[in-house]
């Protein structure tokens, strides 16, 4: 999956969670610890980095 497509999916999930919480959910997901907002697709890059690290430690994550 391309970063742009993954970013769109994550943006949608973030928007839905923001609606549920009643506040901006940016920074609220586990992968946000890897975020670099200067990236063109910050959520997608952070998500992939987070999943790569989790997979190396043997923990299952969704793969995009």
Secondary structure, DSSP 8 states (H G I E B T S, - for coil): --HHHHHHHHHHHHHHHHHHHTS--TT-SGGGGG--TTSTTHHHHHHHHHHHHHHHTT------
